[in-house]
């Protein structure tokens, strides 16, 4: 009997421990909305993917916390959705989820009233819930705002508030922000409210907008108000992305012209990288390869170990200054240790990743032996910088195979699988299949 009581106590303790964090529903999307209707609560939806690192961090470190669970379980019907499986595909499409994790806050009738995204600390995540509940209780709906817009579109205060409302639902405000800036006096176009609205509209900023013109004109004043984030460059990247959607080379030219006018040292990426982004999206392989070859051969491949180490050392020193200044005061020691570890080899990791990704893209899209040989050299360098990365070795093996060097390819693919074995991990199923195809003489890639 005593043993039975101990077992029951252990089970109860386990159940209580499990229920401390967010309790996610396991029914269908329709059932979740029905429960929201019954309980008069909104739905909190964590939209994730299985490959998303920040999603895993939130699931591991934040969702299980008692303080987080207490707030979210009381205020919402909570639900997990994989954006790439089952009902998650349609829900993510309906609510235009474009990044992960995205947090949707939805009424029982399916109306989205607030959204947020990204990994964050518990304090910030709880603030998200407070904002969401405030929006849920707001009697003035977006539809009410839209009806009022026609009569008050020339009122700067109304426009500013309207942008706030739309931003909370993840809606674009580019046109409204341009209109707002044009309505206010020129001396107010660098105000704190304008800075706040720039942050709300950063994802839609384009070089052909009035907002970009104002940012460029007042960059000396505004640049220091964005915590080191250069919106001028971000506007160029957004424009390149927009141009690629419709293969608009005139808009691409405008973006590159704006790039040439950037202040020295503010662009994190080169023009070749922007061209690569454009031509990869438009599937113009020859043009992509031209810029990729120029970027790799004339930039990445010319960075030796010493120059990379110097950059990493400078980055680590700058990080320590930021830590000393209290910039990461809200993070615990384990998270700061992770940031330090990344900064210590950030440049090396970045270069190895770029070389591998470009080599892999060339492997998938190109048949020209000379270009493939170039890609093999890039892949080899990525391996030198990250010798224990099985994925990079897999890229190298596939390139060898496509170049007709079958025996070397099989040896390299076996070595890549050996990394998982050494780490006591399950063998990568995709790599196992690639090895089988190599041995059988089958094609390992899809055009």
C-alpha positions as CSV (number, residue, x, y, z in Angstrom):
1,X,0.0,0.0,0.0
2,X,2.8,2.4,0.9
3,X,4.5,1.6,-2.5
4,X,1.2,2.3,-4.3
5,X,0.8,5.7,-2.5
6,X,4.4,6.6,-3.5
7,X,3.6,5.8,-7.1
8,X,0.4,7.8,-7.1
9,X,2.3,10.7,-5.5
10,X,5.0,10.5,-8.1
11,X,2.4,10.5,-10.9
12,X,0.5,13.5,-9.5
13,X,3.8,15.4,-9.1
14,X,4.7,14.6,-12.7
15,X,1.3,15.8,-13.9
16,X,1.5,19.0,-11.9
17,X,5.0,19.6,-13.3
18,X,3.8,19.0,-16.8
19,X,0.9,21.4,-16.4
20,X,3.0,24.3,-15.1
21,X,3.7,25.6,-18.7
22,X,1.4,26.4,-21.5
23,X,-1.2,23.6,-22.1
24,X,-1.7,23.3,-25.8
25,X,-4.9,21.8,-27.2
26,X,-4.7,18.6,-29.3
27,X,-7.9,18.8,-31.3
28,X,-8.6,20.0,-34.8
29,X,-8.6,23.7,-35.7
30,X,-12.4,23.7,-35.8
31,X,-12.6,22.2,-32.3
32,X,-10.2,24.8,-31.0
33,X,-12.3,27.6,-32.4
34,X,-15.4,25.9,-30.8
35,X,-13.7,25.8,-27.4
36,X,-12.8,29.5,-27.8
37,X,-16.5,30.2,-28.4
38,X,-17.5,28.1,-25.3
39,X,-14.9,29.7,-23.0
40,X,-15.2,33.3,-24.4
41,X,-11.4,33.3,-24.8
42,X,-9.3,34.2,-27.8
43,X,-7.0,31.6,-29.4
44,X,-3.2,31.8,-29.1
45,X,-1.6,29.9,-32.0
46,X,2.1,29.1,-32.1
47,X,2.9,28.6,-35.8
48,X,6.2,26.7,-36.1
49,X,8.2,24.4,-38.4
50,X,10.3,21.4,-37.4
51,X,13.5,22.9,-38.8
52,X,13.1,26.3,-37.0
53,X,15.8,26.9,-34.3
54,X,14.0,29.8,-32.6
55,X,10.8,27.7,-32.5
56,X,12.6,24.9,-30.7
57,X,14.1,27.4,-28.2
58,X,10.6,28.8,-27.3
59,X,9.2,25.3,-27.0
60,X,12.1,24.2,-24.8
61,X,12.8,27.2,-22.7
62,X,9.8,29.5,-22.6
63,X,6.5,27.6,-23.1
64,X,7.2,25.2,-20.1
65,X,7.7,28.1,-17.6
66,X,5.1,28.3,-14.8
67,X,4.8,32.1,-15.0
68,X,4.2,31.9,-18.8
69,X,1.7,29.0,-18.5
70,X,-0.3,30.7,-15.8
71,X,-0.9,33.8,-18.0
72,X,-1.5,32.0,-21.3
73,X,-3.6,29.2,-19.9
74,X,-5.8,31.7,-18.1
75,X,-6.2,34.1,-21.0
76,X,-6.2,31.9,-24.2
77,X,-7.1,28.6,-25.7
78,X,-3.6,27.6,-26.7
79,X,-2.7,25.7,-29.9
80,X,0.4,24.5,-31.7
81,X,0.4,24.3,-35.6
82,X,3.2,23.0,-37.8
83,X,3.0,25.4,-40.9
84,X,4.2,22.6,-43.2
85,X,1.8,19.8,-42.1
86,X,-1.9,19.1,-42.0
87,X,-4.2,22.0,-41.1
88,X,-1.2,24.1,-40.4
89,X,-0.5,24.6,-44.1
90,X,-3.9,26.2,-44.7
91,X,-4.0,28.2,-41.5
92,X,-0.5,29.6,-42.2
93,X,-1.6,30.5,-45.7
94,X,-4.8,32.2,-44.6
95,X,-3.1,34.4,-42.0
96,X,-0.1,35.1,-44.3
97,X,2.5,33.6,-42.0
98,X,5.9,34.4,-43.5
99,X,8.4,33.7,-40.7
100,X,8.8,31.4,-37.8
101,X,7.8,31.3,-35.0
102,X,4.8,33.5,-35.6
103,X,2.2,33.9,-32.8
104,X,-1.4,34.5,-34.0
105,X,-4.1,35.7,-31.7
106,X,-7.5,34.9,-33.2
107,X,-11.1,35.4,-32.1
108,X,-13.6,32.5,-32.0
109,X,-15.0,33.6,-35.4
110,X,-11.6,33.2,-37.0
111,X,-10.8,36.9,-37.0
112,X,-7.1,37.8,-36.5
113,X,-6.7,40.7,-34.0
114,X,-3.0,40.5,-33.1
115,X,0.2,38.9,-34.1
116,X,3.8,38.7,-33.0
117,X,6.8,36.7,-34.0
118,X,10.3,35.5,-33.1
119,X,12.0,34.0,-30.1
120,X,12.2,36.1,-27.0
121,X,12.7,36.0,-23.2
122,X,9.8,35.2,-20.9
123,X,9.3,38.9,-19.9
124,X,8.8,40.0,-23.5
125,X,6.6,37.0,-24.2
126,X,4.4,37.9,-21.3
127,X,4.2,41.5,-22.6
128,X,3.0,40.1,-25.9
129,X,0.1,38.4,-24.1
130,X,-0.8,41.7,-22.3
131,X,-0.9,43.5,-25.6
132,X,-3.0,40.8,-27.3
133,X,-5.6,40.8,-24.5
134,X,-5.8,44.6,-24.7
135,X,-6.5,44.3,-28.4
136,X,-9.0,41.6,-27.8
137,X,-11.0,43.8,-25.4
138,X,-10.8,46.9,-27.7
139,X,-14.4,47.5,-28.9
140,X,-13.1,49.4,-31.9
141,X,-12.4,46.9,-34.6
142,X,-10.2,47.2,-37.7
143,X,-13.4,47.4,-39.7
144,X,-14.4,50.5,-37.7
145,X,-11.0,52.0,-38.4
146,X,-11.3,51.3,-42.1
147,X,-14.7,53.0,-42.3
148,X,-13.3,56.1,-40.4
149,X,-10.3,56.3,-42.7
150,X,-12.1,57.8,-45.6
151,X,-13.2,60.8,-43.5
152,X,-9.9,61.2,-41.5
153,X,-7.1,60.2,-43.9
154,X,-5.7,63.8,-43.8
155,X,-5.5,63.8,-40.0
156,X,-1.9,62.9,-38.9
157,X,-2.9,61.7,-35.4
158,X,-5.6,59.4,-36.9
159,X,-3.1,58.0,-39.4
160,X,-0.5,57.3,-36.7
161,X,-3.1,55.5,-34.6
162,X,-4.4,53.6,-37.7
163,X,-0.8,52.4,-38.5
164,X,-0.5,51.2,-34.9
165,X,-3.8,49.2,-35.2
166,X,-2.8,47.7,-38.6
167,X,0.7,46.8,-37.4
168,X,-0.7,44.8,-34.5
169,X,-2.3,42.6,-37.1
170,X,0.7,42.3,-39.3
171,X,-0.8,44.4,-42.1
172,X,1.3,46.5,-44.5
173,X,1.5,50.3,-43.8
174,X,3.9,51.5,-46.4
175,X,1.3,53.8,-48.2
176,X,-0.2,55.1,-44.9
177,X,3.3,55.9,-43.5
178,X,4.2,57.8,-46.6
179,X,1.0,59.8,-46.3
180,X,1.6,60.5,-42.7
181,X,5.1,61.8,-43.3
182,X,3.8,64.1,-46.0
183,X,1.2,65.5,-43.7
184,X,3.4,66.5,-40.8
185,X,5.9,69.4,-40.8
186,X,9.4,68.7,-42.1
187,X,10.9,69.4,-38.7
188,X,8.8,66.6,-37.2
189,X,10.0,63.9,-39.6
190,X,12.7,62.8,-37.2
191,X,10.6,62.7,-34.0
192,X,10.4,59.8,-31.7
193,X,6.9,58.9,-33.0
194,X,8.4,58.8,-36.6
195,X,11.2,56.5,-35.4
196,X,8.6,54.3,-33.8
197,X,6.6,54.1,-37.0
198,X,9.7,53.3,-39.0
199,X,10.2,50.2,-36.8
200,X,6.6,49.2,-37.5
201,X,7.0,49.6,-41.2
202,X,10.6,48.4,-41.7
203,X,9.5,45.2,-43.4
204,X,7.8,47.1,-46.2
205,X,10.3,50.0,-46.7
206,X,11.3,50.4,-50.3
207,X,13.7,52.7,-52.0
208,X,11.0,54.3,-54.2
209,X,9.0,55.4,-51.1
210,X,8.7,58.8,-49.5
211,X,9.7,57.2,-46.2
212,X,13.0,56.0,-47.8
213,X,13.6,59.6,-49.1
214,X,13.0,61.0,-45.7
215,X,15.3,58.4,-44.1
216,X,18.1,59.1,-46.5
217,X,17.7,62.9,-46.1
218,X,17.8,62.7,-42.3
219,X,20.1,59.7,-41.9
220,X,22.5,61.6,-39.7
221,X,19.8,62.2,-37.2
222,X,17.8,59.0,-37.6
223,X,20.5,56.3,-38.0
224,X,21.5,56.4,-34.3
225,X,18.0,55.8,-33.1
226,X,17.7,52.3,-34.5
227,X,20.2,50.5,-32.3
228,X,22.7,49.9,-35.0
229,X,20.0,48.6,-37.5
230,X,20.5,50.2,-40.8
231,X,17.1,50.8,-42.4
232,X,18.6,52.3,-45.5
233,X,20.1,48.9,-46.4
234,X,17.0,47.0,-45.2
235,X,14.9,49.1,-47.7
236,X,17.3,48.1,-50.5
237,X,16.9,44.4,-49.6
238,X,13.1,44.7,-49.5
239,X,13.2,46.4,-52.9
240,X,15.3,43.6,-54.4
241,X,12.9,41.1,-53.0
242,X,9.9,43.0,-54.4
243,X,11.6,43.3,-57.8
244,X,12.2,39.6,-58.0
245,X,8.5,38.8,-57.5
246,X,7.7,40.3,-60.9
247,X,11.1,40.1,-62.5
248,X,11.2,43.9,-62.5
249,X,14.8,44.8,-63.5
250,X,14.0,48.5,-63.5
251,X,13.2,48.3,-59.8
252,X,16.3,46.2,-59.3
253,X,18.3,49.0,-60.9
254,X,16.8,51.5,-58.5
255,X,17.8,49.3,-55.6
256,X,21.4,49.1,-56.8
257,X,21.5,52.8,-57.4
258,X,20.4,53.3,-53.8
259,X,23.1,50.8,-52.7
260,X,25.8,52.9,-54.4
261,X,24.6,55.9,-52.3
262,X,24.9,54.2,-49.0
263,X,27.3,55.7,-46.4
264,X,30.6,53.7,-46.2
265,X,30.6,50.6,-44.1
266,X,26.9,50.3,-43.4
267,X,26.0,47.5,-46.0
268,X,26.3,44.0,-44.4
269,X,26.2,42.4,-47.8
270,X,27.8,43.1,-51.2
271,X,26.0,44.0,-54.5
272,X,26.9,40.5,-55.8
273,X,24.9,39.0,-52.9
274,X,21.9,41.1,-53.7
275,X,22.1,40.2,-57.4
276,X,22.4,36.5,-56.3
277,X,19.2,36.9,-54.2
278,X,17.4,38.4,-57.2
279,X,18.5,35.9,-59.8
280,X,18.0,32.9,-57.6
281,X,14.4,33.9,-57.0
282,X,13.8,34.6,-60.7
283,X,15.5,31.3,-61.6
284,X,18.0,33.0,-64.0
285,X,20.8,30.5,-63.3
286,X,23.4,31.8,-65.6
287,X,23.2,35.3,-64.1
288,X,23.1,33.8,-60.6
289,X,26.3,31.8,-61.3
290,X,28.1,34.9,-62.7
291,X,27.6,36.8,-59.5
292,X,28.1,33.8,-57.2
293,X,31.4,33.1,-58.9
294,X,32.5,36.7,-58.5
295,X,31.5,36.8,-54.8
296,X,33.1,33.5,-53.9
297,X,36.3,33.8,-55.9
298,X,37.0,37.5,-55.4
299,X,35.8,37.8,-51.8
300,X,35.1,34.7,-49.7
301,X,38.0,32.6,-51.1
302,X,40.5,35.4,-50.5
303,X,39.8,35.6,-46.8
304,X,42.6,33.6,-45.1
305,X,42.5,32.1,-41.6
306,X,44.4,35.1,-40.1
307,X,42.1,37.7,-41.5
308,X,39.0,35.8,-40.3
309,X,40.5,35.4,-36.8
310,X,41.1,39.1,-36.6
311,X,37.5,39.9,-37.5
312,X,36.2,37.4,-35.0
313,X,38.5,38.9,-32.3
314,X,37.2,42.4,-33.0
315,X,33.6,41.1,-32.9
316,X,34.2,39.4,-29.5
317,X,35.7,42.7,-28.1
318,X,32.8,44.7,-29.3
319,X,30.4,42.2,-27.7
320,X,32.2,42.5,-24.4
321,X,31.8,46.3,-24.5
322,X,28.0,45.9,-25.2
323,X,27.8,43.4,-22.3
324,X,29.6,45.8,-20.0
325,X,27.3,48.6,-21.0
326,X,24.3,46.6,-19.8
327,X,22.8,45.9,-23.3
328,X,22.1,42.3,-22.4
329,X,21.1,42.8,-18.8
330,X,17.7,41.1,-19.3
331,X,19.4,37.8,-20.4
332,X,20.6,35.1,-18.0
333,X,24.2,33.9,-17.9
334,X,23.6,30.8,-20.0
335,X,22.2,32.9,-22.9
336,X,25.1,35.4,-22.7
337,X,27.5,32.5,-22.8
338,X,25.8,31.3,-26.0
339,X,26.2,34.7,-27.6
340,X,29.8,34.8,-26.6
341,X,30.5,31.4,-28.1
342,X,28.9,32.5,-31.3
343,X,30.7,35.8,-31.5
344,X,34.1,34.0,-31.0
345,X,33.7,32.2,-34.3
346,X,31.0,34.3,-36.0
347,X,32.9,35.3,-39.1
348,X,34.3,31.9,-39.7
349,X,30.9,30.3,-39.3
350,X,29.3,32.9,-41.6
351,X,31.9,32.3,-44.4
352,X,31.7,28.5,-44.2
353,X,27.9,28.7,-44.3
354,X,27.9,31.0,-47.4
355,X,30.4,28.9,-49.3
356,X,28.4,25.7,-48.6
357,X,25.1,27.2,-49.5
358,X,26.3,28.7,-52.7
359,X,28.1,25.4,-53.7
360,X,24.9,23.5,-52.9
361,X,22.8,25.8,-55.1
362,X,25.3,25.4,-58.0
363,X,25.2,21.6,-57.5
364,X,21.4,21.5,-57.8
365,X,21.1,23.9,-60.8
366,X,24.3,23.6,-62.9
367,X,25.7,20.9,-65.3
368,X,28.8,22.8,-66.6
369,X,31.9,21.0,-65.4
370,X,34.0,24.1,-65.0
371,X,31.3,25.8,-62.7
372,X,30.9,22.6,-60.7
373,X,34.7,22.4,-60.2
374,X,34.6,26.0,-58.9
375,X,31.8,24.9,-56.5
376,X,33.8,22.0,-55.4
377,X,36.6,24.4,-54.4
378,X,34.2,26.5,-52.5
379,X,32.8,23.4,-50.7
380,X,36.3,22.3,-49.9
381,X,37.0,25.6,-48.3
382,X,33.8,25.5,-46.3
383,X,34.9,22.1,-44.9
384,X,38.3,23.5,-43.9
385,X,36.6,26.2,-41.9
386,X,34.1,23.8,-40.4
387,X,35.7,20.3,-40.6
388,X,33.1,18.5,-38.3
389,X,30.0,19.6,-40.2
390,X,28.5,16.5,-41.8
391,X,26.2,18.7,-44.0
392,X,29.1,20.5,-45.6
393,X,30.8,17.1,-46.3
394,X,27.6,15.9,-47.9
395,X,27.6,18.9,-50.3
396,X,31.2,18.0,-51.2
397,X,30.4,14.4,-51.8
398,X,27.4,15.3,-54.1
399,X,29.6,17.6,-56.1
400,X,32.2,14.9,-56.5
401,X,29.5,12.5,-57.7
402,X,28.1,15.0,-60.2
403,X,31.6,15.5,-61.6
404,X,31.9,11.8,-62.2
405,X,34.3,11.1,-59.3
406,X,32.1,8.3,-57.9
407,X,34.5,6.4,-55.6
408,X,35.7,9.7,-53.9
409,X,32.0,10.7,-53.5
410,X,31.1,7.4,-51.8
411,X,34.0,7.7,-49.5
412,X,33.1,11.3,-48.5
413,X,29.4,10.4,-48.0
414,X,30.4,7.5,-45.7
415,X,32.6,9.9,-43.8
416,X,29.7,12.3,-43.4
417,X,27.5,9.6,-42.0
418,X,30.3,8.6,-39.7
419,X,30.1,12.0,-37.9
420,X,26.6,11.1,-36.7
421,X,27.8,7.7,-35.5
422,X,30.6,9.3,-33.5
423,X,28.1,11.7,-31.9
424,X,25.8,8.7,-31.1
425,X,23.1,10.2,-33.3
426,X,20.7,8.4,-35.6
427,X,22.0,8.4,-39.2
428,X,20.6,11.1,-41.4
429,X,18.0,9.4,-43.5
430,X,18.5,11.7,-46.5
431,X,22.3,11.0,-46.5
432,X,21.7,7.3,-46.2
433,X,19.5,7.4,-49.3
434,X,22.1,9.5,-51.2
435,X,24.8,7.0,-50.4
436,X,22.6,4.2,-51.6
437,X,22.0,6.0,-54.9
438,X,25.7,6.7,-55.3
439,X,26.6,3.0,-54.9
440,X,23.8,2.1,-57.3
441,X,24.9,4.7,-59.8
442,X,21.6,6.6,-59.6
443,X,21.0,10.4,-59.8
444,X,21.2,11.9,-56.4
445,X,19.6,15.3,-57.2
446,X,16.3,16.7,-58.5
447,X,16.4,19.4,-61.3
